[in-house]
Amino acid sequence: MNAPSWDLSIAYESLSDPKISQDMKTAKEKVADFAVLDPTALGDLMKAIALKDQLTIIVRTLSSYANCLSSVDASDDGAKKLAGSVDKLFSEFEQAFNPFIQAVIHLNDDEFNTVLAGNDDLGELEAYRFKLERERLKRNRLLSVGEEQLLSAMNVDGRNAWGRLYDNLTGSLSVTLKLKDGSEESMGLSQAASILYGPDSERREPAWKAISEVMCVHEQSFAAILNGLAGGRLTEYEKRSYTEQVHFLDSSLHSSRIEKETLEAMLKVARGNQSVGRKAGLQMAKLFGTEKLKPWDELASMPAIKEGESESYSFEQGISIIREAFAGVDQEMADFVDMMVERQLIDAAPQPTKRLGAYCTKFVNTRTPLVFMTWGGSMSDVLTLAHELGHAFHNWVMRDMPVVRSEYPMTLAETASIFAENIVRDALLEKAESDRDRLMMLWEEAQATLALMINIPVRFEFEQAFYEQRQQGEFTPAQFRELMASTWREWYGEAMDETNDMFWASKLHFSIPELSFYNYPYLFGYLFSKGVYAQRAVKGEQFYSDYKALLRDTGSMTAEEVVQKHLGIDIRQPEFWQQSVDMVSAQIDAFEQLIEASRQ
């Protein structure tokens, strides 16, 4: 099986499918329906909430379709045009609904409960309670209806345009690898990025340097994107601070559904355990035969200990590994993998104009999950696929729930994805017949430790420092490079003597328009999933049903509430995070011992 491309016909046959025009027309008509409703009438508030749900399904399905097409081919002008039209439609939708959400937010408790009780025509609206209660927490930071509508309208060609620029630019860039034999090789940016994950030691350093070089060539554009996004957000937060100060982290914490105390406890534990991540990096360097880890080797497959030992995996082999590991938890999870393959819901085929990264999305109208990545044949690709299939499974087990109760935050989203990685690593570790096989799995653990306990804090502290300093003016590319390099050195320490000072440009997470601080939720998910995974051995056969129950609660609870309910732990205290780090540390110790044994 070659790496597959997805079949999106479950939503639309093509960009010329008349159903797209019909859905756009229907959505616009429903947006106009808000105009005949009265935000001061409780009955009309009920109708507006139900109408929003219908519109959300249509608009998000259209948006996902356009994004899927653009992800595979960033040069697809038709997909870009559809994405722009949907973005504008979504803004109109937000503007039309704003008077109603503002009214709901300012209701007294009795009125609020009356709205949720619904009526005979609509049924009860209790499913919306959690989400609306979260919205009501923001009542002291709302602007006027007119100002909120203006902000939403301007985001189409302001904030969101910066994100489109990043996607279009990175999707259209090509790079030239300058190989050691003097030859050159040109390819798309995403294809070069996939080399960084593989076993090709001859092309990995040239690929990393080629990516850095093209980022430098376009550094003014990337700097403008980050400055524009941050500057716009900071101005918005300043305007919202008329009754209470709005910090630049507040929006992220709210959308991640965690308290500041929880974030601080987790980061304090991470900082106090930098040595664990650094040790992982130093042990990896030993297998590369270098004193310190090189930045181009950070994501790579484990190097061969003996000549000719490098492993490469076909997509079919990768799917087989994941399916078998999922079956070890429950057959339902294995059947889910089969369904994703059979219905062509995975796009992994390399393409020259494919966007960077990997993600899971869904068509909301059919509740169908979709996975996007670029297959390079490494064990890291196997685990990336497992990660995204974990997200997809999370969506799948919530498909029978009201849409509003299936919308979970990033912090809890990473639970299922990193849990899936753990399943695959442990399954392969149990099957390992030699020290080399065990070493390969512990290599993946070490790589994850370095990425999540060192690289993720680098991203967070870089972004935090940038936002603090951005309030005094725009950053130049040189300032971005300097800040990234200094933060990199502070966290990687003795594990790496070279910095990736263009990481601020090459990492797309910094340029996502809808969300800032798209980083710490990965550390949260990593450490939280370790705690969840530890329950597998304790609960035995009961674990799977409890795990699914946990996933189903992620759309209607805060992170603190989910952990308290399912694990009985207060994550605002450092003890929980330290327990997870201790589990990670034990694996890194085992990794070190195997390396020493292999070198004797």
C-alpha positions as CSV (number, residue, x, y, z in Angstrom):
1,M,0.0,0.0,0.0
2,N,1.4,3.4,-1.0
3,A,0.9,6.2,1.4
4,P,-2.8,7.1,0.7
5,S,-4.6,10.3,-0.3
6,W,-7.9,10.9,1.3
7,D,-11.4,10.7,-0.3
8,L,-13.3,13.9,0.6
9,S,-16.4,13.0,-1.3
10,I,-18.2,12.2,1.9
11,A,-18.6,16.0,2.1
12,Y,-18.4,17.2,-1.5
13,E,-17.5,15.6,-4.8
14,S,-15.3,18.5,-5.9
15,L,-15.0,22.3,-5.8
16,S,-17.6,22.4,-8.6
17,D,-20.1,20.3,-6.6
18,P,-23.4,22.3,-6.6
19,K,-23.9,21.2,-3.0
20,I,-21.2,23.7,-2.0
21,S,-23.2,26.6,-3.5
22,Q,-26.3,25.3,-1.9
23,D,-24.8,25.0,1.5
24,M,-23.3,28.5,1.2
25,K,-26.8,29.8,0.2
26,T,-28.5,28.0,3.1
27,A,-25.9,29.3,5.6
28,K,-26.4,32.9,4.4
29,E,-30.2,32.5,4.7
30,K,-29.8,31.2,8.2
31,V,-27.5,34.1,9.1
32,A,-30.3,36.5,7.9
33,D,-32.8,34.6,10.2
34,F,-31.1,36.2,13.2
35,A,-32.4,39.6,12.1
36,V,-36.0,38.7,12.8
37,L,-35.2,37.5,16.3
38,D,-35.2,39.8,19.4
39,P,-32.3,39.4,21.8
40,T,-34.4,40.7,24.7
41,A,-37.0,37.9,24.4
42,L,-36.1,34.6,26.1
43,G,-38.0,32.6,23.5
44,D,-36.0,34.2,20.7
45,L,-32.7,33.5,22.6
46,M,-33.6,29.8,22.6
47,K,-34.2,30.0,18.8
48,A,-30.9,31.8,18.3
49,I,-29.0,29.1,20.2
50,A,-30.6,26.3,18.1
51,L,-30.0,28.3,14.9
52,K,-26.3,28.8,15.8
53,D,-25.9,25.0,16.1
54,Q,-27.3,24.4,12.6
55,L,-25.1,27.1,11.1
56,T,-22.0,25.8,12.9
57,I,-22.4,22.4,11.3
58,I,-22.7,23.9,7.8
59,V,-19.9,26.5,8.1
60,R,-17.4,24.2,9.8
61,T,-17.9,21.5,7.2
62,L,-17.3,23.9,4.4
63,S,-14.3,25.3,6.2
64,S,-12.8,21.8,6.8
65,Y,-13.3,20.9,3.2
66,A,-11.5,24.0,1.9
67,N,-8.7,23.5,4.4
68,C,-8.2,19.8,3.5
69,L,-7.8,20.7,-0.2
70,S,-5.4,23.6,0.6
71,S,-3.3,21.3,2.9
72,V,-2.7,18.8,0.1
73,D,-2.0,21.5,-2.5
74,A,-1.2,25.0,-1.2
75,S,-1.3,26.3,-4.8
76,D,-5.0,25.3,-5.2
77,D,-6.6,28.7,-6.0
78,G,-10.1,27.3,-5.9
79,A,-9.6,26.0,-2.4
80,K,-8.2,29.3,-1.3
81,K,-11.2,31.2,-2.8
82,L,-13.6,28.9,-1.0
83,A,-11.7,29.3,2.3
84,G,-11.8,33.1,1.9
85,S,-15.6,33.0,1.2
86,V,-16.2,30.7,4.2
87,D,-14.1,32.8,6.5
88,K,-16.2,35.9,5.5
89,L,-19.4,33.9,6.0
90,F,-18.2,32.8,9.4
91,S,-17.5,36.4,10.4
92,E,-21.0,37.4,9.3
93,F,-22.4,34.5,11.3
94,E,-20.5,35.7,14.4
95,Q,-21.6,39.3,14.0
96,A,-25.3,38.2,13.6
97,F,-25.1,36.0,16.7
98,N,-23.2,38.5,18.9
99,P,-26.3,40.4,20.2
100,F,-27.7,37.0,21.4
101,I,-24.6,35.7,23.1
102,Q,-24.2,39.0,24.8
103,A,-27.8,38.8,26.0
104,V,-27.3,35.3,27.3
105,I,-24.1,36.3,29.1
106,H,-25.8,39.1,31.0
107,L,-29.0,37.1,32.0
108,N,-29.6,36.6,35.7
109,D,-29.5,33.0,36.9
110,D,-33.2,32.4,36.7
111,E,-33.5,33.7,33.2
112,F,-30.4,31.7,32.1
113,N,-32.0,28.5,33.5
114,T,-35.3,29.3,31.7
115,V,-33.5,29.6,28.4
116,L,-31.7,26.2,28.9
117,A,-35.0,24.6,29.8
118,G,-36.1,25.3,26.2
119,N,-39.6,24.8,24.9
120,D,-41.9,22.2,23.2
121,D,-40.7,23.1,19.7
122,L,-36.9,23.1,20.4
123,G,-36.7,20.7,23.3
124,E,-34.4,21.4,26.2
125,L,-31.1,23.2,25.6
126,E,-29.3,21.8,28.6
127,A,-26.5,20.5,26.4
128,Y,-25.3,24.1,26.0
129,R,-25.0,24.8,29.8
130,F,-21.3,24.2,30.2
131,K,-20.3,26.2,27.1
132,L,-22.6,29.1,27.9
133,E,-21.5,29.1,31.5
134,R,-17.9,29.4,30.2
135,E,-18.9,32.3,28.1
136,R,-20.6,34.0,31.0
137,L,-17.3,34.1,32.8
138,K,-16.1,36.7,30.2
139,R,-18.9,39.2,30.9
140,N,-16.6,41.8,32.4
141,R,-14.4,41.7,29.3
142,L,-16.9,42.1,26.5
143,L,-17.0,45.1,24.3
144,S,-20.2,46.6,23.0
145,V,-22.2,44.6,20.4
146,G,-21.1,47.0,17.7
147,E,-17.4,46.8,18.7
148,E,-17.5,43.0,18.9
149,Q,-19.1,42.9,15.4
150,L,-16.5,45.2,14.0
151,L,-13.7,43.1,15.5
152,S,-15.2,40.0,13.9
153,A,-15.5,41.7,10.6
154,M,-11.9,43.0,10.6
155,N,-10.5,39.5,11.6
156,V,-11.3,38.2,8.1
157,D,-8.7,40.4,6.4
158,G,-6.7,41.1,9.5
159,R,-5.8,38.3,11.9
160,N,-6.9,35.5,9.7
161,A,-5.1,36.8,6.7
162,W,-1.8,36.5,8.5
163,G,-2.5,32.8,9.0
164,R,-3.4,32.4,5.3
165,L,-0.2,34.2,4.3
166,Y,1.9,31.7,6.4
167,D,0.1,28.7,4.9
168,N,0.3,29.9,1.4
169,L,4.0,30.9,1.7
170,T,5.2,27.7,3.3
171,G,3.1,25.6,1.0
172,S,4.6,27.2,-2.1
173,L,8.3,27.4,-1.0
174,S,10.9,25.0,-2.4
175,V,14.3,24.4,-1.0
176,T,17.6,23.2,-2.4
177,L,19.6,20.6,-0.5
178,K,23.4,21.0,-1.0
179,L,24.7,17.5,-0.5
180,K,28.2,16.5,0.6
181,D,29.1,15.1,-2.7
182,G,28.6,18.5,-4.3
183,S,25.3,17.7,-5.9
184,E,22.1,19.6,-5.3
185,E,18.5,18.4,-4.9
186,S,15.4,20.6,-5.0
187,M,12.0,19.7,-3.4
188,G,9.0,21.2,-1.6
189,L,9.4,22.5,1.9
190,S,7.2,19.8,3.5
191,Q,9.2,17.1,1.7
192,A,12.4,18.5,3.1
193,A,10.8,18.7,6.6
194,S,9.9,15.0,6.4
195,I,13.6,14.1,5.8
196,L,14.3,15.4,9.3
197,Y,12.3,12.5,10.8
198,G,13.9,9.8,8.8
199,P,17.1,7.7,8.8
200,D,18.8,9.4,5.9
201,S,21.9,10.8,7.6
202,E,23.3,12.0,4.3
203,R,20.4,14.4,3.5
204,R,19.2,15.3,7.0
205,E,21.7,18.0,7.8
206,P,21.4,19.5,4.2
207,A,17.6,19.4,4.6
208,W,17.8,21.2,8.0
209,K,20.1,23.9,6.6
210,A,18.1,24.3,3.5
211,I,14.9,24.9,5.6
212,S,16.8,27.4,7.8
213,E,18.1,29.1,4.7
214,V,14.7,29.6,3.0
215,M,13.3,30.8,6.3
216,C,16.0,33.4,6.5
217,V,15.3,34.5,2.9
218,H,11.7,35.2,3.9
219,E,12.3,36.3,7.4
220,Q,10.8,39.7,6.9
221,S,7.5,38.1,5.9
222,F,7.6,35.6,8.9
223,A,8.4,38.5,11.3
224,A,5.5,40.5,9.9
225,I,3.1,37.6,10.5
226,L,4.2,37.2,14.1
227,N,4.2,41.0,14.8
228,G,0.8,41.4,13.2
229,L,-0.8,38.6,15.1
230,A,0.6,39.6,18.5
231,G,0.1,43.3,17.9
232,G,-3.5,42.8,17.0
233,R,-4.2,40.5,20.0
234,L,-2.5,42.9,22.5
235,T,-4.5,45.8,21.2
236,E,-7.7,43.8,21.6
237,Y,-6.7,42.8,25.2
238,E,-6.1,46.4,26.0
239,K,-9.5,47.4,24.8
240,R,-11.1,44.6,26.8
241,S,-9.4,45.8,30.0
242,Y,-11.9,48.5,30.9
243,T,-13.1,46.8,34.1
244,E,-10.3,44.3,34.8
245,Q,-6.9,43.8,33.4
246,V,-6.8,41.2,30.6
247,H,-3.4,39.4,30.4
248,F,-2.2,38.0,27.1
249,L,-2.3,34.5,28.6
250,D,-6.0,34.8,29.7
251,S,-7.5,34.0,26.4
252,S,-5.3,30.9,26.0
253,L,-6.1,29.7,29.5
254,H,-9.8,30.2,28.9
255,S,-9.8,28.2,25.7
256,S,-7.6,25.5,27.2
257,R,-9.9,25.3,30.2
258,I,-7.2,25.3,32.8
259,E,-6.4,27.7,35.6
260,K,-3.3,29.7,35.8
261,E,-2.3,27.9,39.0
262,T,-2.4,24.6,37.0
263,L,-0.2,26.0,34.3
264,E,2.3,27.4,36.8
265,A,2.5,24.1,38.7
266,M,3.2,22.1,35.5
267,L,5.8,24.5,34.2
268,K,7.5,24.7,37.6
269,V,7.9,20.9,37.6
270,A,9.2,21.0,34.0
271,R,11.8,23.6,34.9
272,G,12.8,21.7,37.9
273,N,13.3,18.6,35.8
274,Q,15.2,20.0,32.9
275,S,17.9,17.4,33.5
276,V,15.6,14.6,32.4
277,G,15.0,16.1,29.0
278,R,18.7,17.1,28.6
279,K,19.8,13.6,29.6
280,A,17.5,12.2,26.9
281,G,19.1,14.4,24.3
282,L,22.7,13.5,25.4
283,Q,21.9,9.8,25.3
284,M,20.5,10.2,21.7
285,A,23.7,12.0,20.8
286,K,25.8,9.0,21.8
287,L,24.1,6.9,19.2
288,F,24.8,9.5,16.6
289,G,28.5,9.5,17.7
290,T,28.4,13.1,18.7
291,E,29.2,14.7,22.0
292,K,26.1,16.9,21.8
293,L,22.9,16.4,19.9
294,K,22.8,18.3,16.6
295,P,19.5,20.2,15.8
296,W,19.1,18.3,12.5
297,D,19.2,15.0,14.5
298,E,16.7,15.9,17.1
299,L,13.7,14.4,15.2
300,A,15.5,11.7,13.3
301,S,15.0,7.9,13.4
302,M,17.4,6.0,15.7
303,P,20.7,5.6,13.8
304,A,22.0,2.1,13.0
305,I,24.2,0.5,15.7
306,K,25.6,-1.8,13.1
307,E,26.0,-1.4,9.3
308,G,22.8,-1.8,7.3
309,E,20.4,-1.8,10.3
310,S,18.4,1.4,9.5
311,E,14.7,0.7,9.5
312,S,12.2,2.1,7.0
313,Y,8.4,1.4,7.2
314,S,5.9,1.4,4.4
315,F,2.5,3.0,5.2
316,E,1.0,-0.5,5.3
317,Q,3.5,-1.6,7.9
318,G,2.9,1.5,9.9
319,I,-0.9,0.9,9.9
320,S,-0.4,-2.7,10.8
321,I,1.8,-1.8,13.8
322,I,-0.8,0.8,15.1
323,R,-3.8,-1.5,14.5
324,E,-2.2,-4.4,16.5
325,A,-1.2,-2.0,19.3
326,F,-4.8,-0.5,19.5
327,A,-6.2,-4.1,19.5
328,G,-4.2,-4.7,22.7
329,V,-6.4,-2.1,24.4
330,D,-9.7,-3.1,22.8
331,Q,-10.8,-4.6,19.4
332,E,-13.0,-1.6,18.9
333,M,-9.9,0.6,18.6
334,A,-8.4,-1.7,16.0
335,D,-11.7,-1.7,14.0
336,F,-11.6,2.0,14.1
337,V,-8.2,2.0,12.4
338,D,-9.5,-0.3,9.7
339,M,-12.5,2.0,9.1
340,M,-10.1,5.0,8.7
341,V,-8.1,3.2,6.1
342,E,-11.0,1.6,4.2
343,R,-13.0,4.9,3.9
344,Q,-9.8,6.7,2.8
345,L,-9.9,9.2,5.6
346,I,-6.1,9.5,5.9
347,D,-3.9,11.6,3.6
348,A,-0.2,10.8,3.9
349,A,1.1,10.8,0.4
350,P,4.1,13.2,-0.1
351,Q,3.4,16.1,-2.4
352,P,5.7,19.0,-3.5
353,T,3.1,21.7,-2.6
354,K,1.8,20.0,0.6
355,R,1.7,22.0,3.7
356,L,3.9,21.4,6.7
357,G,2.8,19.4,9.8
358,A,0.2,16.9,10.7
359,Y,-3.3,17.3,12.1
360,C,-6.7,15.7,12.6
361,T,-9.9,17.4,11.6
362,K,-13.4,16.3,11.0
363,F,-16.5,16.9,8.8
364,V,-19.0,18.1,11.5
365,N,-22.1,17.3,9.4
366,T,-21.2,13.5,9.3
367,R,-18.9,13.5,12.4
368,T,-16.2,12.0,10.2
369,P,-12.6,12.3,11.4
370,L,-9.8,13.0,8.9
371,V,-6.0,12.6,9.4
372,F,-3.4,14.6,7.5
373,M,0.4,14.0,7.5
374,T,3.3,13.4,5.1
375,W,4.6,9.9,5.2
376,G,8.4,9.6,5.2
377,G,8.8,5.9,6.3
378,S,10.4,6.4,9.8
379,M,9.3,5.2,13.2
380,S,8.6,8.8,14.0
381,D,6.1,8.8,11.1
382,V,4.4,5.7,12.6
383,L,4.1,7.5,15.9
384,T,2.8,10.7,14.3
385,L,0.2,8.6,12.5
386,A,-0.7,7.0,15.8
387,H,-0.9,10.4,17.4
388,E,-3.3,11.8,14.8
389,L,-5.4,8.6,14.9
390,G,-5.6,9.0,18.6
391,H,-7.2,12.4,18.0
392,A,-9.5,10.9,15.4
393,F,-10.6,8.1,17.8
394,H,-11.4,10.8,20.4
395,N,-13.7,12.5,17.9
396,W,-15.2,9.1,16.9
397,V,-16.2,8.1,20.5
398,M,-18.1,11.4,20.8
399,R,-19.9,11.2,17.4
400,D,-23.3,10.5,19.0
401,M,-23.1,13.5,21.4
402,P,-24.5,17.0,20.6
403,V,-21.9,18.9,18.7
404,V,-21.6,21.5,21.5
405,R,-20.7,18.8,24.0
406,S,-18.0,17.3,21.7
407,E,-15.8,20.4,21.5
408,Y,-12.9,19.8,23.8
409,P,-9.9,22.1,24.5
410,M,-6.3,21.5,23.3
411,T,-5.1,20.4,26.8
412,L,-7.5,17.5,26.8
413,A,-7.3,16.9,23.1
414,E,-3.7,15.8,23.5
415,T,-4.7,13.2,26.0
416,A,-6.0,10.7,23.4
417,S,-3.2,11.4,20.9
418,I,-0.3,11.0,23.2
419,F,-2.1,8.0,24.8
420,A,-2.1,6.4,21.4
421,E,1.6,7.0,21.0
422,N,2.2,5.3,24.4
423,I,0.1,2.3,23.3
424,V,2.2,1.8,20.2
425,R,5.6,2.3,22.0
426,D,4.7,-0.1,24.8
427,A,3.3,-2.7,22.3
428,L,6.5,-2.7,20.3
429,L,8.6,-2.7,23.5
430,E,6.7,-5.8,24.7
431,K,7.3,-7.5,21.4
432,A,11.0,-6.6,21.2
433,E,13.1,-9.7,20.9
434,S,16.5,-8.0,21.1
435,D,18.2,-5.2,23.0
436,R,18.3,-3.3,19.7
437,D,14.5,-3.5,19.3
438,R,14.1,-2.4,22.9
439,L,16.6,0.4,22.3
440,M,14.6,1.6,19.3
441,M,11.4,1.9,21.4
442,L,13.2,3.7,24.2
443,W,14.7,6.0,21.6
444,E,11.2,7.1,20.7
445,E,10.5,7.7,24.4
446,A,13.7,9.7,24.7
447,Q,12.8,11.7,21.6
448,A,9.3,12.4,23.0
449,T,10.8,13.5,26.3
450,L,13.2,15.9,24.6
451,A,10.4,17.3,22.5
452,L,7.8,17.7,25.2
453,M,9.9,18.5,28.3
454,I,12.4,20.7,26.6
455,N,11.2,21.9,23.2
456,I,7.7,22.7,24.3
457,P,8.8,24.9,27.2
458,V,11.2,26.6,24.7
459,R,8.2,27.5,22.6
460,F,6.2,28.7,25.6
461,E,8.9,30.9,27.1
462,F,9.9,32.3,23.8
463,E,6.3,33.3,23.0
464,Q,5.7,34.6,26.5
465,A,8.9,36.8,26.4
466,F,7.9,38.0,22.9
467,Y,4.4,39.1,24.0
468,E,5.9,40.9,27.0
469,Q,8.4,42.8,24.8
470,R,6.0,43.2,21.9
471,Q,4.0,45.7,23.9
472,Q,7.0,48.2,23.4
473,G,7.1,47.7,19.6
474,E,7.6,45.4,16.7
475,F,10.4,42.8,16.7
476,T,12.9,42.7,13.9
477,P,14.0,39.3,12.5
478,A,17.3,39.7,14.3
479,Q,15.4,40.1,17.6
480,F,13.3,37.0,16.9
481,R,16.5,35.0,16.2
482,E,18.2,36.3,19.3
483,L,15.3,35.6,21.6
484,M,14.8,32.1,20.1
485,A,18.5,31.3,20.5
486,S,18.8,32.5,24.1
487,T,15.6,30.6,25.1
488,W,16.9,27.5,23.3
489,R,20.2,27.6,25.1
490,E,18.5,28.1,28.5
491,W,16.4,24.9,28.1
492,Y,18.7,22.6,26.0
493,G,21.7,23.5,28.1
494,E,24.6,21.0,27.7
495,A,22.5,18.7,25.5
496,M,22.9,20.8,22.4
497,D,25.6,23.3,21.5
498,E,23.9,24.7,18.4
499,T,20.6,26.5,18.4
500,N,17.7,26.5,15.9
501,D,17.4,30.3,15.8
502,M,14.9,30.3,12.9
503,F,12.5,28.0,14.7
504,W,10.1,30.9,15.3
505,A,9.6,31.0,11.5
506,S,9.7,27.3,10.6
507,K,7.3,26.2,13.4
508,L,3.8,26.9,12.1
509,H,2.2,26.8,15.6
510,F,3.4,30.4,16.2
511,S,1.5,31.6,13.2
512,I,-1.9,30.1,13.8
513,P,-4.4,33.0,13.8
514,E,-7.1,31.6,15.9
515,L,-5.0,30.6,18.9
516,S,-2.0,32.0,20.7
517,F,0.3,29.8,22.9
518,Y,-0.3,26.7,20.9
519,N,2.4,24.9,22.9
520,Y,1.9,24.2,26.6
521,P,-1.2,22.0,26.0
522,Y,1.2,19.4,24.5
523,L,3.2,19.2,27.7
524,F,-0.1,19.0,29.6
525,G,-1.3,16.2,27.4
526,Y,2.0,14.4,27.6
527,L,2.2,14.3,31.4
528,F,-1.5,13.9,31.9
529,S,-1.6,10.9,29.4
530,K,1.2,9.3,31.4
531,G,-1.1,9.4,34.4
532,V,-4.0,8.1,32.5
533,Y,-1.9,5.3,30.9
534,A,-0.7,4.2,34.3
535,Q,-4.3,3.3,35.1
536,R,-4.4,0.7,32.4
537,A,-2.4,-1.7,34.5
538,V,-4.4,-0.9,37.7
539,K,-7.9,-1.2,36.2
540,G,-7.4,-4.1,33.9
541,E,-10.6,-4.9,31.8
542,Q,-12.4,-1.9,33.3
543,F,-9.9,0.5,31.9
544,Y,-11.2,0.8,28.3
545,S,-14.7,1.8,29.3
546,D,-13.4,4.2,31.9
547,Y,-11.0,5.7,29.2
548,K,-13.9,6.3,26.8
549,A,-15.9,7.9,29.6
550,L,-13.0,10.2,30.3
551,L,-12.8,11.2,26.6
552,R,-16.5,11.8,26.4
553,D,-16.3,14.2,29.4
554,T,-13.7,16.4,27.8
555,G,-16.3,18.5,26.0
556,S,-18.2,19.5,29.0
557,M,-15.7,19.9,31.9
558,T,-12.6,21.9,32.7
559,A,-9.3,20.1,32.7
560,E,-9.2,20.3,36.6
561,E,-12.7,18.7,36.7
562,V,-11.9,15.9,34.3
563,V,-8.8,14.9,36.2
564,Q,-10.5,15.2,39.6
565,K,-13.4,13.0,38.4
566,H,-11.5,10.3,36.7
567,L,-8.2,10.2,38.6
568,G,-9.2,11.9,41.9
569,I,-6.2,14.3,41.7
570,D,-5.8,18.0,42.0
571,I,-3.6,19.1,39.1
572,R,-3.1,22.6,40.6
573,Q,-0.6,20.9,42.8
574,P,2.9,19.9,41.6
575,E,2.7,16.3,42.9
576,F,0.7,15.0,40.0
577,W,3.0,16.4,37.4
578,Q,6.1,15.2,39.3
579,Q,4.7,11.6,39.4
580,S,4.4,11.7,35.6
581,V,7.9,13.1,35.2
582,D,9.2,10.3,37.5
583,M,7.8,7.7,35.1
584,V,9.5,9.5,32.2
585,S,12.8,9.7,34.1
586,A,12.7,5.9,34.8
587,Q,12.4,5.3,31.0
588,I,15.3,7.6,30.2
589,D,17.4,5.7,32.8
590,A,16.5,2.4,31.1
591,F,17.5,4.0,27.7
592,E,20.9,5.0,29.1
593,Q,21.5,1.5,30.5
594,L,20.7,-0.1,27.1
595,I,23.0,2.3,25.3
596,E,25.9,1.5,27.7
597,A,25.2,-2.2,27.2
598,S,25.2,-1.8,23.4
599,R,28.6,0.0,23.4
600,Q,30.4,-2.7,25.3
